[in-house]
Amino acid sequence: MRNHTAVLYNETFARAFITLVSMLGSLLVVTIVGSVLQTDQWLLLLALGAGVPLVVAPLVSFPYLRVISRLTAARERERQLCDRDPLTGIYNRRGFLERVQQEVERIHRYGGKLALMLVDVDGFSVINERAGHVAGDLVLVELAKTCADAVRKSDLVGRFGDDEIAILLTEVELGSARTTATRLLELANALRVPAVGQEVAVQVSIGLACFDSDEEEGLAGFLVRAENSLREAQLSGGGQLAVLE
């Protein structure tokens, strides 16, 4: 957050500096012309004053425009880093929820349908205890990649908890969402992750909930229904998909 504030401050300073230089250039030229011509024709001087920035600004501002461009790019990189999970590279919880909120608002305004999947690693604490935390991290990395590869570019994937990944499917019917979730369940449960001289088998539970413009609930209610469906899958023995329509 501190770096982001510094970038904003530097960009603002650069813009202000360009404006100041242009104004000073205008004042200097008007003063010189008025002195040389020894004229009181203020309309001429005002016209010069108004036109000088059009000439002066591009000359003095070019290097600073490059600075502004770099600062803007740095600000965008900073924003992306704030939204990303450092281990898996997918959205972190905050970044994911911000975008889900935007999608929910869009659906309420324009109509459409969404589906939310919560993918949880069964027995993740056991993996950490028996194979080590490095192995647990590798499992999460591979699972995140599997989730991202199983959905469309327009869908959202984020790390929702320590061992939980959330997926938002946009513009999707229940049948298509169920098909995607079933395929992902098969792929995830087939994972065998090489880790520290051993192979770790993965099993996940998936909860699926749908949302459309007729729903009066907001983001919180949407999440609760997805969490309830995940809990149902886990209570049924794990390694399963539960759908809350």
C-alpha positions as CSV (number, residue, x, y, z in Angstrom):
1,M,0.0,0.0,0.0
2,R,2.9,2.3,0.8
3,N,4.5,1.7,-2.7
4,H,1.1,2.3,-4.3
5,T,0.8,5.7,-2.5
6,A,4.3,6.6,-3.6
7,V,3.5,5.9,-7.2
8,L,0.4,8.1,-7.1
9,Y,2.4,10.9,-5.4
10,N,5.2,10.8,-8.0
11,E,2.7,10.7,-10.9
12,T,0.8,13.7,-9.5
13,F,4.1,15.6,-9.0
14,A,5.2,15.0,-12.5
15,R,1.9,16.3,-14.0
16,A,2.0,19.3,-11.7
17,F,5.6,20.0,-12.8
18,I,4.7,20.0,-16.5
19,T,1.8,22.4,-15.9
20,L,4.0,24.7,-13.9
21,V,6.8,24.8,-16.5
22,S,4.3,25.5,-19.2
23,M,2.8,28.5,-17.2
24,L,6.3,29.9,-16.4
25,G,7.3,29.5,-20.1
26,S,4.2,31.4,-21.1
27,L,4.8,34.2,-18.6
28,L,8.5,34.5,-19.7
29,V,7.7,34.8,-23.4
30,V,4.9,37.3,-22.8
31,T,7.2,39.4,-20.6
32,I,10.0,39.3,-23.2
33,V,7.8,40.2,-26.1
34,G,6.2,43.0,-24.1
35,S,9.6,44.4,-23.2
36,V,11.0,44.2,-26.8
37,L,7.9,45.6,-28.5
38,Q,7.3,48.1,-25.7
39,T,3.7,47.7,-26.4
40,D,0.5,48.0,-24.4
41,Q,-1.4,45.8,-26.9
42,W,-2.6,43.4,-24.2
43,L,-4.8,41.5,-26.6
44,L,-1.7,40.5,-28.6
45,L,0.1,39.6,-25.4
46,L,-2.8,37.5,-24.1
47,A,-3.0,35.7,-27.4
48,L,0.7,34.9,-27.2
49,G,0.3,33.8,-23.6
50,A,-2.5,31.4,-24.6
51,G,-0.6,30.0,-27.6
52,V,2.8,29.6,-26.0
53,P,1.8,26.5,-23.9
54,L,0.9,24.7,-27.1
55,V,4.5,25.1,-28.2
56,V,6.3,24.9,-24.8
57,A,4.5,22.1,-23.3
58,P,5.4,19.4,-25.8
59,L,9.1,20.4,-25.7
60,V,9.4,20.4,-21.9
61,S,7.0,17.6,-21.1
62,F,8.2,14.7,-23.3
63,P,10.7,13.2,-20.8
64,Y,8.1,13.7,-18.0
65,L,5.4,12.0,-20.1
66,R,7.7,8.9,-20.2
67,V,8.0,9.1,-16.5
68,I,4.2,9.3,-16.1
69,S,3.9,6.3,-18.4
70,R,6.3,4.3,-16.3
71,L,4.6,5.3,-13.1
72,T,1.2,4.3,-14.5
73,A,2.6,0.9,-15.5
74,A,4.1,0.5,-12.0
75,R,0.8,1.4,-10.4
76,E,-1.0,-1.3,-12.5
77,R,1.6,-3.9,-11.6
78,E,1.2,-2.9,-7.9
79,R,-2.5,-3.3,-8.1
80,Q,-2.2,-6.7,-9.7
81,L,0.2,-7.9,-7.1
82,C,-2.2,-6.8,-4.4
83,D,-5.0,-8.9,-6.0
84,R,-2.9,-12.1,-6.5
85,D,-2.0,-15.0,-4.3
86,P,1.8,-15.2,-4.1
87,L,1.9,-19.0,-4.0
88,T,-0.5,-20.0,-6.8
89,G,-0.7,-16.9,-8.9
90,I,-4.5,-16.9,-9.0
91,Y,-6.6,-14.2,-7.4
92,N,-6.4,-13.9,-3.6
93,R,-9.6,-13.8,-1.5
94,R,-9.9,-10.0,-1.7
95,G,-9.3,-9.7,-5.4
96,F,-11.7,-12.6,-6.1
97,L,-14.5,-11.2,-4.0
98,E,-14.2,-7.7,-5.5
99,R,-14.7,-9.2,-9.0
100,V,-17.5,-11.5,-7.9
101,Q,-19.3,-8.4,-6.4
102,Q,-19.0,-6.7,-9.7
103,E,-20.5,-9.7,-11.5
104,V,-23.4,-9.9,-9.1
105,E,-24.2,-6.2,-9.6
106,R,-24.0,-6.7,-13.3
107,I,-26.4,-9.6,-13.2
108,H,-28.8,-7.6,-11.1
109,R,-28.7,-4.7,-13.5
110,Y,-28.6,-6.5,-16.9
111,G,-29.7,-10.1,-16.2
112,G,-27.8,-13.3,-16.7
113,K,-26.6,-16.3,-14.7
114,L,-23.6,-17.1,-12.6
115,A,-22.3,-20.3,-10.9
116,L,-19.9,-20.4,-7.9
117,M,-17.8,-23.5,-7.2
118,L,-15.8,-24.0,-4.0
119,V,-13.1,-26.6,-4.2
120,D,-11.6,-27.9,-1.0
121,V,-8.8,-30.4,-0.5
122,D,-9.9,-33.3,1.7
123,G,-7.5,-34.1,4.5
124,F,-5.2,-31.2,3.7
125,S,-3.9,-31.0,7.2
126,V,-2.9,-34.7,7.0
127,I,-0.9,-34.0,3.8
128,N,0.9,-31.2,5.7
129,E,1.6,-33.5,8.7
130,R,2.7,-36.6,6.8
131,A,4.4,-35.1,3.7
132,G,5.3,-31.7,4.9
133,H,4.2,-28.1,4.2
134,V,6.3,-28.0,1.0
135,A,4.3,-30.9,-0.3
136,G,1.1,-29.1,0.8
137,D,2.1,-26.0,-1.1
138,L,2.9,-28.0,-4.3
139,V,-0.6,-29.6,-4.0
140,L,-2.2,-26.2,-3.9
141,V,-0.1,-25.0,-6.9
142,E,-1.1,-28.0,-9.0
143,L,-4.7,-27.8,-8.0
144,A,-4.9,-24.1,-8.8
145,K,-3.4,-24.8,-12.3
146,T,-5.9,-27.6,-12.8
147,C,-8.8,-25.4,-11.9
148,A,-7.6,-22.6,-14.1
149,D,-7.2,-24.9,-17.1
150,A,-10.6,-26.5,-16.6
151,V,-12.6,-23.2,-17.1
152,R,-12.8,-20.5,-19.6
153,K,-10.7,-17.3,-19.8
154,S,-13.8,-15.3,-18.9
155,D,-14.3,-17.2,-15.6
156,L,-12.6,-16.2,-12.3
157,V,-10.4,-18.4,-10.2
158,G,-9.2,-17.4,-6.7
159,R,-7.7,-18.9,-3.5
160,F,-10.5,-18.5,-1.0
161,G,-8.9,-20.1,2.0
162,D,-5.8,-22.1,3.1
163,D,-6.8,-25.2,1.1
164,E,-9.9,-23.9,-0.7
165,I,-10.2,-22.5,-4.3
166,A,-13.2,-20.6,-5.6
167,I,-14.3,-20.5,-9.2
168,L,-16.9,-18.1,-10.6
169,L,-18.4,-19.3,-13.9
170,T,-20.0,-16.4,-15.8
171,E,-22.9,-16.5,-18.2
172,V,-23.6,-20.2,-17.6
173,E,-26.6,-22.4,-17.2
174,L,-26.9,-24.9,-14.3
175,G,-26.4,-27.9,-16.6
176,S,-23.2,-26.5,-18.1
177,A,-21.9,-25.5,-14.6
178,R,-22.6,-29.1,-13.4
179,T,-20.7,-30.5,-16.3
180,T,-17.7,-28.3,-15.7
181,A,-17.7,-29.1,-12.0
182,T,-18.0,-32.9,-12.7
183,R,-15.0,-32.7,-15.1
184,L,-13.0,-30.7,-12.6
185,L,-13.7,-33.2,-9.9
186,E,-12.4,-36.0,-12.0
187,L,-9.3,-34.1,-13.0
188,A,-8.5,-33.0,-9.4
189,N,-9.1,-36.5,-7.9
190,A,-6.7,-37.9,-10.5
191,L,-3.9,-35.6,-9.4
192,R,-0.7,-37.2,-8.2
193,V,1.8,-34.5,-7.1
194,P,5.5,-35.3,-6.9
195,A,6.8,-33.7,-3.7
196,V,10.0,-34.2,-1.8
197,G,10.8,-37.7,-3.0
198,Q,7.2,-38.9,-2.8
199,E,3.9,-38.8,-4.7
200,V,0.9,-37.2,-3.0
201,A,-2.6,-38.3,-4.0
202,V,-5.2,-35.5,-4.0
203,Q,-8.9,-35.7,-3.3
204,V,-11.3,-32.8,-3.3
205,S,-14.9,-31.9,-2.5
206,I,-16.7,-29.4,-4.6
207,G,-19.8,-27.3,-3.8
208,L,-21.7,-25.6,-6.5
209,A,-24.4,-22.9,-6.3
210,C,-26.1,-20.9,-9.0
211,F,-27.2,-17.2,-9.1
212,D,-29.4,-15.3,-11.5
213,S,-31.1,-11.9,-11.8
214,D,-34.2,-13.2,-10.0
215,E,-32.2,-13.8,-6.8
216,E,-32.9,-11.1,-4.2
217,E,-29.8,-12.1,-2.2
218,G,-26.5,-10.4,-2.7
219,L,-22.9,-11.6,-2.6
220,A,-23.1,-12.8,1.0
221,G,-26.1,-15.1,0.4
222,F,-24.5,-16.4,-2.8
223,L,-21.4,-17.4,-0.8
224,V,-23.4,-19.0,2.0
225,R,-25.2,-21.3,-0.5
226,A,-21.9,-22.3,-2.1
227,E,-20.4,-23.0,1.3
228,N,-23.5,-25.1,2.3
229,S,-23.2,-27.2,-0.8
230,L,-19.5,-27.7,-0.1
231,R,-20.3,-28.8,3.4
232,E,-22.8,-31.3,2.0
233,A,-20.2,-32.8,-0.3
234,Q,-17.7,-33.1,2.6
235,L,-20.3,-34.7,5.0
236,S,-21.1,-37.2,2.3
237,G,-17.6,-38.6,2.6
238,G,-15.6,-36.2,0.4
239,G,-14.3,-36.6,-3.1
240,Q,-17.8,-35.7,-4.3
241,L,-19.8,-32.9,-5.9
242,A,-22.8,-31.3,-4.3
243,V,-25.1,-28.9,-6.1
244,L,-27.4,-26.4,-4.5
245,E,-29.9,-25.2,-7.1
